[in-house]
Amino acid sequence: MAEQKKTQEQDLNQLLKVRREKLADLQENGKDPFQITKFDVTHHSMEVKNAFDELEGKTVTLAGRMMSKRVMGKASFCSIQDLQGSIQSYVARDNVGEESYKEFKKMDIGDLVGITGEVFKTKTGEISIHATEVTLLSKSLKPLPEKFHGLTNTDLRYRQRYVDLIMNADVKETFIKRSKILASIRNYLNGQGFLEVETPMLVANAGGAAARPFETHFNALDEDFKLRISLELYLKRLIVGGMERVYEIGRVFRNEGLDTRHNPEFTLMELYQAYTDYHGMMDLTENLYRHVAQEVLGTTKIVYNGIEMDLGKPFERITMVDAVKKYAGVDFNEIHTLKEARAVAKEHHVEYEERHKKGDILNLFFEEFVEEHLLQPTFVMDHPIEISPLTKKKPENPEYVERFEFFMNGWEMANAYSELNDPIDQRERFKAQEELLAQGDEEANTTDEDFMNALEIGMPPTGGIGFGIDRMVMLLTDSAAIRDVLLFPTMKSMGAAKNEANNAAQFAPAEKTVEKAIAEVKETYDFSNVEVEPLFKDMVDFETFSKSDFRAVKVKECEAVPKSKKLLKFVLNDGSGEDRVILSGIHDYYEPEELVGKTLLAITNLPPRKMMGIDSCGMIISATHLVEGREGLNVLILDDKIPAGAKLY
């Protein structure tokens, strides 16, 4: 194995050396491709293919990346990939000239080239370009990965999206669709009389949602600021100012975990319309989704993860109370006190916290029993007031508010209100939120005095809604994870050792690779400040200890547990042939994607224990220590050569 790796490193070093030597040779002969500043392109690949009858025999000029090359004596073929796709070019010595043909033969896969020539069709019927001129526009100094083997690692794909886009046509198509979806949303809303606006990202008070913000410091003002968690409070100020219909599509930032549906910065669209309510927002949502799907996909029927969803039919509308009654068999209309709510929660094994009120417990029931069933487009209406601090109460039942959440595929896709415009009521809601903040709820709102001033000036009855654009794109492109629809998702740093290696590589001899430099950097640890828990004084007899079944387990899936800041949910191969689920409170130390594919150590014969309503069947083994009073934790990661289910003695 080591010998094979060494051979691969030597081969890579040689490839890198040869490419740099080719560049040096070009530069010495006055043909430095990096001195070219422009190249006039007349057509793209698909334009040529789609208009072949019109273009046959005519001269066109294309540019793109050389993805393949076959040299056959006096004539060769190469494939050029551009924005729209790829097209074959026939390059013959007699047509481009002897000197140019020699230069072409020295070009590498990955080089960016310009091709001028006549459009024709080969004997096999492939539309191609008969080149009369080939221009090297940029030299690729690193080889591309192999087409079918080199870019399957998802972590590498996300970190090097530029390579992912080159190698995977479907990835490029996803992001082209994303752009079209955003354009379609804008076209629809502009046609409905909405104005697109922009509001601050750096704010003194991050409000409008239940989320923990990122914090930063503004040096010029010597003040602490936060990155916005929502668009709401500024857009409502504009409604006060008489703009009537406004929307914003922008990045918002929430200091939370990463999983298949969450990224700490994401794209949110919020819109506000004066003189309407949450029913108006339902109509707008239904029409908007239908319009975007038809315009971008050409159909209102979409398929996600094998499930067909029909956006052409009227969307279901159901209250949260009726939804819980339908799927959990519990009627909260018959539950009148907090004591009764807690009793029914215990009966149904729904875990709640001491601070939770009756409405919070209703919401916990909804999350536990209802969400997973909402696959088709569904509006869940009339939420409890406890979880909706910015929403108008229902006049006939003030325990509930005029709010809905829009669900598809079991996911919350949008959140909408009949907006609260009573400044006295709003101040009371903010006060309640600040009490929660004092009790330790880091996601609670604080009072925004300037927003309160705006409300006191007077805001008309208003409907408002927030759409998660990334989830919408996931559904409309059948993408499994949010990172598949973000060009540059947030990633954990590769670590100090690798950063040091990258710096070292910049000054290393040409034949050194980054991989080799990484191997040469030794990560050192200073244990002088570390405290470990004292060893147990009590002895455990060997018979008791031997009953603990320690097993090697392979991590098949790992994700953050919704509504929990600490828990990760592991789906494990324990060698038994059946998946094992274990929850572990290590999210402060690890992101889920770091652990997928790893071999860990677990105790597998503990009785199931309910955590956030999920049975945890075992325990992941970690090592803990203290540094200056703060806990550090390391999961025990085993050698991948150890098979799943291997017993540890």
Beta strands, then each sheet from edge to edge (+ up, - down):
strand 1: 59-72
strand 2: 75-81
strand 3: 86-92
strand 4: 112-121
strand 5: 127-138
strand 6: 195-196
strand 7: 202-203
strand 8: 215-218
strand 9: 223-227
strand 10: 245-253
strand 11: 265-274
strand 12: 301-304
strand 13: 307-310
strand 14: 316-319
strand 15: 378-381
strand 16: 393-394
strand 17: 397-401
strand 18: 403-408
strand 19: 411-418
strand 20: 462-468
strand 21: 530-531
strand 22: 550-560
strand 23: 568-573
strand 24: 579-584
strand 25: 599-603
strand 26: 609-611
strand 27: 614-616
strand 28: 619-620
strand 29: 622-627
strand 30: 630-635
strand 31: 637-638
sheet 1: 1+ 2- 3+ 5+ 4- 1+
sheet 2: 6+ 10+ 11- 20+ 19- 18+ 15- 14-
sheet 3: 7+ 9- 8+
sheet 4: 12+ 13-
sheet 5: 16+ 17-
sheet 6: 21+ 29- 30+
sheet 7: 24+ 23- 22+ 25- 28+
sheet 8: 24+ 23- 22+ 25- 31+
sheet 9: 26+ 27-
end
